Amino acid sequence: MEIMRPDLTGVPTNVLEYIQALEAQIAEQEKGSDNTKRRAETILEPSEPPTTIQVISLSKRGYAKRTPRHLYVRQRRSGMGVFDLECPDDESPTHLIIAELEDSLIVVTTEARAFRLPVSKIVETEVRGRGESILGDFPLKDGENLALAFAANGGASHGIDGSYVVLVSQRGQVRRIASHYLGEGLQPGTVLYNIAEGGPPAAACWSTGGQDLFLVTKAGQAIRFAEKQVPVRGCLGMRVSPTDEIVGVAAASADGGVLMVTEDGKGTIRLMAGFSANKSPGAGGKVGIKSDVVIGASAVGPNDDIFIISRLGKIIRFQANEIPAKEGVVQGVSCMSLRADECTALTTTVL
């Protein structure tokens, strides 16, 4: 039954203003309800046709699952996301990898030892599913844990014709490894570098061999330099404060951009046109993004999709063009709404 607005003539001014304020709030709530309904309808639309490309969610202690990428519906930036990897209570997702079903993962441990793992051996589930440990077949040493994992196909699912894997340690040591060293003939447990020179592995990316490398630390400091300046035996890529550590590396072009995401769910795409390259590696960084805790970095194009996962296992997918690309230093825009939660990993993918 529709309620008619009564004649308010003679009502005291303060009471009238109160009634008008309540009416305005009700109208705003009704508007918000319509927006929520439209938003819900939007995120239920499929993001792409069925594909064999997999989204692999992985925890620090090796709990993993894979889900076809097309099962993740695209939301709008700053959405809540949906629940993804289920881990034991004391675990949380720490890595996101995009890979073809027929591909393999290169798993790198805290001792910088490398193993190959077929993607098809990882348990497949729906978007929300319980992971299983992938480390059972790896002869790990006491105290050795998983540090990194990335697709072994040269980054094809990221739109990269990869010739090298760029590996960066926590203390900023950089090494480029030619792709054939990580091929089918990789001996399980091969040591990729001496961890006494820079600490455990912290980040990796595929590169073409002629790009610029963009390194970023947990505190948001960053450096850019030509990857061809990295010698065969590796070198110091960035001087890192004793209280800081490397969390991301991306191979970018001069006209490209790098996505950086923070623990509190904010992110920015930093255009390389506004971040000058150093003449050589090994210098201190400058501010890449204003943040206390950065979780990672990835090269990204305007037509890519972004995936971000949180400590509680919630994941969100949205289009990269929803993040304004910037040449200068910013705090970033909201990428994921969090409630008593933190972002832990990100990845980008070319459709």
C-alpha positions as CSV (number, residue, x, y, z in Angstrom):
1,M,0.0,0.0,0.0
2,E,1.4,3.4,-1.0
3,I,1.6,5.9,1.8
4,M,0.8,9.5,0.8
5,R,2.8,12.3,2.2
6,P,0.6,14.4,4.5
7,D,0.2,18.1,4.5
8,L,3.1,19.5,6.6
9,T,1.9,23.1,6.7
10,G,2.4,24.5,10.2
11,V,4.9,21.9,11.2
12,P,7.9,23.5,13.1
13,T,10.9,24.2,10.9
14,N,13.2,21.9,12.8
15,V,10.8,19.0,12.5
16,L,10.3,19.6,8.8
17,E,14.0,19.6,8.2
18,Y,14.3,16.3,10.1
19,I,11.6,14.7,8.0
20,Q,13.2,15.9,4.8
21,A,16.6,14.5,5.9
22,L,14.9,11.1,6.6
23,E,13.3,11.2,3.1
24,A,16.6,11.9,1.5
25,Q,18.2,9.0,3.3
26,I,15.5,6.6,2.2
27,A,15.8,7.8,-1.4
28,E,19.6,7.2,-1.3
29,Q,19.1,3.7,0.1
30,E,16.6,2.8,-2.6
31,K,19.0,4.1,-5.2
32,G,21.8,2.0,-3.6
33,S,19.6,-1.1,-3.7
34,D,19.0,-0.6,-7.4
35,N,22.8,-0.2,-8.0
36,T,23.5,-3.4,-5.9
37,K,21.0,-5.3,-7.9
38,R,22.5,-4.1,-11.2
39,R,26.0,-4.9,-9.9
40,A,24.9,-8.4,-8.9
41,E,23.5,-9.0,-12.4
42,T,26.8,-7.7,-13.9
43,I,29.1,-10.0,-12.0
44,L,27.1,-13.1,-12.9
45,E,27.9,-12.6,-16.6
46,P,30.6,-15.0,-17.8
47,S,34.0,-13.3,-18.3
48,E,35.1,-15.4,-21.2
49,P,34.3,-18.6,-23.1
50,P,35.6,-22.0,-21.7
51,T,39.4,-22.2,-21.7
52,T,42.1,-24.6,-20.7
53,I,44.0,-21.8,-19.0
54,Q,44.2,-22.5,-15.2
55,V,44.3,-20.2,-12.2
56,I,46.5,-21.8,-9.6
57,S,46.2,-20.8,-6.0
58,L,49.1,-21.8,-3.8
59,S,50.0,-21.4,-0.1
60,K,53.5,-21.0,1.5
61,R,53.5,-24.7,2.6
62,G,52.5,-26.0,-0.7
63,Y,48.7,-26.4,-0.5
64,A,47.4,-25.8,-4.1
65,K,44.4,-26.2,-6.4
66,R,43.7,-25.2,-9.9
67,T,40.5,-23.9,-11.5
68,P,39.8,-23.0,-15.2
69,R,40.1,-19.3,-15.6
70,H,36.7,-18.9,-17.2
71,L,34.9,-20.0,-14.0
72,Y,36.0,-16.8,-12.3
73,V,33.4,-14.2,-13.1
74,R,34.8,-10.6,-13.6
75,Q,33.7,-8.2,-10.9
76,R,34.2,-4.4,-10.7
77,R,37.3,-3.0,-9.1
78,S,37.0,-2.7,-5.3
79,G,34.5,-5.6,-5.0
80,M,34.5,-8.1,-2.2
81,G,35.7,-11.1,-4.2
82,V,34.6,-14.7,-3.7
83,F,36.1,-17.5,-1.6
84,D,38.8,-19.5,-3.4
85,L,41.5,-21.7,-1.9
86,E,40.6,-23.5,1.3
87,C,43.7,-24.2,3.4
88,P,44.3,-25.5,6.9
89,D,43.5,-22.9,9.6
90,D,47.2,-21.9,10.1
91,E,47.7,-21.4,6.3
92,S,46.9,-18.7,3.8
93,P,47.3,-18.3,0.0
94,T,50.6,-16.7,-0.9
95,H,50.9,-17.2,-4.7
96,L,48.7,-16.9,-7.8
97,I,49.9,-18.4,-11.1
98,I,48.3,-18.5,-14.5
99,A,49.2,-21.5,-16.7
100,E,47.9,-23.7,-19.4
101,L,46.7,-27.1,-18.4
102,E,49.4,-28.8,-20.5
103,D,52.1,-26.7,-19.0
104,S,54.3,-27.3,-16.0
105,L,55.2,-25.1,-13.0
106,I,58.7,-24.3,-11.9
107,V,58.7,-24.5,-8.1
108,V,61.6,-22.8,-6.4
109,T,62.3,-23.3,-2.7
110,T,63.9,-21.1,0.0
111,E,67.2,-22.8,-0.8
112,A,66.9,-21.7,-4.5
113,R,66.4,-25.3,-5.6
114,A,64.1,-25.8,-8.6
115,F,61.6,-28.5,-9.5
116,R,59.2,-29.0,-12.3
117,L,55.5,-30.0,-11.6
118,P,52.9,-30.7,-14.3
119,V,49.9,-28.5,-13.9
120,S,47.7,-31.5,-14.5
121,K,49.0,-33.1,-11.3
122,I,47.5,-30.2,-9.2
123,V,44.0,-31.0,-7.9
124,E,41.2,-29.3,-9.9
125,T,38.3,-27.9,-8.1
126,E,35.5,-25.3,-8.5
127,V,36.3,-21.7,-7.6
128,R,36.0,-22.5,-3.9
129,G,37.8,-25.7,-3.2
130,R,40.2,-27.4,-0.8
131,G,43.8,-27.5,-1.8
132,E,46.2,-30.5,-1.6
133,S,49.9,-30.4,-0.9
134,I,52.2,-30.4,-3.9
135,L,55.4,-30.8,-2.0
136,G,55.1,-34.5,-1.1
137,D,57.1,-35.6,-4.2
138,F,59.8,-33.1,-3.6
139,P,62.8,-34.2,-1.5
140,L,62.9,-31.0,0.7
141,K,65.6,-30.5,3.4
142,D,64.8,-29.7,7.0
143,G,63.5,-26.1,7.2
144,E,63.2,-25.8,3.4
145,N,59.9,-24.3,2.2
146,L,58.3,-23.1,-1.0
147,A,59.5,-19.6,-2.1
148,L,58.2,-19.1,-5.7
149,A,56.3,-20.8,-8.4
150,F,55.7,-19.7,-12.0
151,A,54.6,-21.2,-15.4
152,A,57.3,-23.0,-17.3
153,N,56.0,-22.0,-20.8
154,G,57.9,-18.7,-21.0
155,G,54.9,-16.7,-19.9
156,A,52.6,-17.4,-22.9
157,S,49.5,-17.2,-20.9
158,H,50.7,-13.7,-19.9
159,G,51.3,-12.7,-23.5
160,I,55.1,-12.9,-23.1
161,D,57.4,-14.6,-25.6
162,G,59.8,-15.4,-22.7
163,S,63.5,-16.2,-23.3
164,Y,64.7,-15.7,-19.7
165,V,63.5,-16.1,-16.2
166,V,64.5,-13.1,-14.0
167,L,65.0,-14.2,-10.5
168,V,65.5,-11.7,-7.6
169,S,66.4,-12.4,-4.1
170,Q,65.1,-10.7,-0.9
171,R,68.2,-8.6,-0.7
172,G,68.1,-7.5,-4.4
173,Q,70.4,-9.8,-6.2
174,V,69.3,-10.4,-9.8
175,R,70.0,-13.3,-12.1
176,R,68.7,-14.1,-15.6
177,I,68.3,-17.7,-16.5
178,A,67.8,-18.8,-20.1
179,S,64.6,-20.7,-20.6
180,H,66.2,-23.9,-21.9
181,Y,67.9,-24.4,-18.5
182,L,64.4,-24.8,-17.0
183,G,63.1,-27.1,-19.7
184,E,62.0,-30.8,-19.5
185,G,65.6,-31.8,-18.8
186,L,65.7,-29.8,-15.5
187,Q,67.2,-32.0,-12.8
188,P,65.0,-32.0,-9.7
189,G,66.6,-29.9,-7.0
190,T,68.9,-27.9,-9.3
191,V,70.3,-25.0,-7.4
192,L,69.7,-21.7,-9.3
193,Y,72.0,-19.5,-7.3
194,N,73.8,-19.3,-3.9
195,I,71.5,-17.9,-1.3
196,A,74.4,-16.7,0.6
197,E,74.6,-14.0,-2.0
198,G,71.4,-12.1,-1.3
199,G,69.1,-14.4,0.6
200,P,66.2,-16.6,-0.4
201,P,64.3,-16.1,-3.7
202,A,61.7,-13.3,-3.5
203,A,60.3,-12.7,-7.0
204,A,60.5,-13.9,-10.5
205,C,59.2,-13.0,-14.0
206,W,59.6,-14.0,-17.6
207,S,61.3,-11.5,-20.0
208,T,62.1,-11.3,-23.7
209,G,65.7,-10.5,-23.2
210,G,65.5,-6.9,-24.2
211,Q,63.2,-5.3,-21.7
212,D,63.6,-3.1,-18.6
213,L,63.4,-4.7,-15.2
214,F,61.3,-3.0,-12.5
215,L,62.0,-4.1,-9.0
216,V,59.8,-3.1,-6.0
217,T,60.3,-3.6,-2.3
218,K,57.8,-4.2,0.5
219,A,58.1,-0.5,1.5
220,G,57.2,0.7,-2.0
221,Q,60.7,1.6,-3.2
222,A,61.5,0.7,-6.8
223,I,64.2,0.8,-9.5
224,R,64.2,0.4,-13.2
225,F,67.1,-0.6,-15.5
226,A,67.8,-2.5,-18.7
227,E,67.9,-6.3,-18.2
228,K,70.8,-6.6,-20.7
229,Q,73.0,-5.0,-18.0
230,V,72.6,-8.0,-15.8
231,P,75.7,-10.3,-16.3
232,V,75.6,-14.0,-16.7
233,R,76.5,-14.6,-13.1
234,G,74.0,-12.1,-11.9
235,C,74.5,-8.8,-9.9
236,L,73.1,-6.6,-7.3
237,G,69.9,-5.1,-8.9
238,M,68.9,-2.8,-6.0
239,R,70.3,-1.7,-2.7
240,V,67.7,-2.6,-0.1
241,S,67.4,-1.2,3.4
242,P,68.0,-3.8,6.2
243,T,64.4,-3.3,7.3
244,D,63.0,-3.8,3.8
245,E,63.0,-6.6,1.2
246,I,62.2,-7.3,-2.5
247,V,58.6,-8.4,-3.1
248,G,58.2,-8.0,-6.9
249,V,59.9,-7.9,-10.3
250,A,58.4,-7.1,-13.7
251,A,59.8,-7.0,-17.2
252,A,58.3,-3.9,-18.9
253,S,58.8,-1.8,-22.0
254,A,59.4,1.9,-22.1
255,D,55.8,2.6,-23.1
256,G,54.3,0.0,-20.7
257,G,53.1,-0.1,-17.1
258,V,53.6,-2.1,-14.0
259,L,50.8,-2.9,-11.5
260,M,51.7,-2.7,-7.8
261,V,49.2,-3.8,-5.1
262,T,49.4,-3.1,-1.4
263,E,48.4,-5.2,1.6
264,D,45.3,-3.0,2.3
265,G,43.8,-3.7,-1.2
266,K,45.0,-0.6,-3.1
267,G,46.8,-0.6,-6.4
268,T,48.2,1.5,-9.1
269,I,49.6,1.0,-12.6
270,R,52.8,3.0,-12.8
271,L,53.7,4.0,-16.3
272,M,57.3,3.6,-17.2
273,A,57.1,6.9,-19.1
274,G,57.0,8.6,-15.7
275,F,59.7,6.4,-14.0
276,S,63.1,7.1,-15.4
277,A,65.5,4.2,-15.9
278,N,68.9,4.0,-14.1
279,K,72.0,3.8,-16.2
280,S,73.0,0.6,-14.4
281,P,71.6,-1.8,-11.7
282,G,72.7,-1.7,-8.1
283,A,71.5,1.7,-7.0
284,G,69.0,2.6,-4.3
285,G,65.4,2.9,-5.2
286,K,62.9,5.7,-5.3
287,V,59.2,5.8,-4.4
288,G,57.2,3.6,-6.7
289,I,53.9,3.7,-4.7
290,K,53.0,5.3,-1.3
291,S,52.5,2.4,1.0
292,D,53.8,0.7,4.1
293,V,53.3,-2.8,2.7
294,V,53.4,-3.7,-1.0
295,I,52.7,-7.4,-1.9
296,G,53.9,-7.6,-5.4
297,A,54.2,-6.3,-9.0
298,S,53.4,-7.4,-12.5
299,A,53.6,-6.0,-16.0
300,V,50.2,-5.2,-17.2
301,G,48.4,-3.9,-20.3
302,P,45.1,-2.0,-20.5
303,N,43.3,-5.1,-21.9
304,D,44.5,-7.5,-19.3
305,D,42.6,-9.0,-16.4
306,I,43.9,-8.8,-12.8
307,F,43.5,-11.4,-10.1
308,I,44.2,-10.6,-6.4
309,I,43.9,-13.1,-3.5
310,S,43.7,-12.4,0.3
311,R,44.9,-14.0,3.5
312,L,41.4,-15.4,4.1
313,G,41.3,-17.0,0.7
314,K,39.0,-14.5,-1.1
315,I,39.8,-13.8,-4.8
316,I,38.7,-11.0,-7.1
317,R,39.0,-10.7,-10.9
318,F,38.6,-7.4,-12.7
319,Q,39.8,-5.5,-15.8
320,A,43.1,-3.6,-15.7
321,N,41.6,-0.6,-17.4
322,E,39.6,0.1,-14.2
323,I,42.8,1.3,-12.5
324,P,43.9,4.7,-13.7
325,A,47.4,4.5,-15.1
326,K,49.7,7.2,-13.6
327,E,53.1,8.5,-14.3
328,G,53.6,10.0,-10.8
329,V,53.7,8.6,-7.3
330,V,50.2,7.9,-5.8
331,Q,48.7,5.8,-3.0
332,G,46.6,3.8,-5.4
333,V,42.9,3.2,-5.8
334,S,40.8,0.6,-4.0
335,C,41.1,-2.8,-5.8
336,M,39.6,-5.1,-3.3
337,S,37.3,-4.4,-0.3
338,L,38.7,-6.1,2.8
339,R,37.3,-6.8,6.3
340,A,39.8,-7.9,8.8
341,D,41.8,-9.3,5.9
342,E,44.9,-8.5,3.8
343,C,45.9,-9.0,0.2
344,T,48.7,-11.5,-0.2
345,A,49.3,-12.2,-4.0
346,L,48.4,-11.0,-7.4
347,T,48.8,-11.9,-11.0
348,T,47.8,-10.6,-14.4
349,T,46.6,-12.4,-17.5
350,V,46.1,-11.6,-21.2
351,L,42.8,-12.7,-22.7
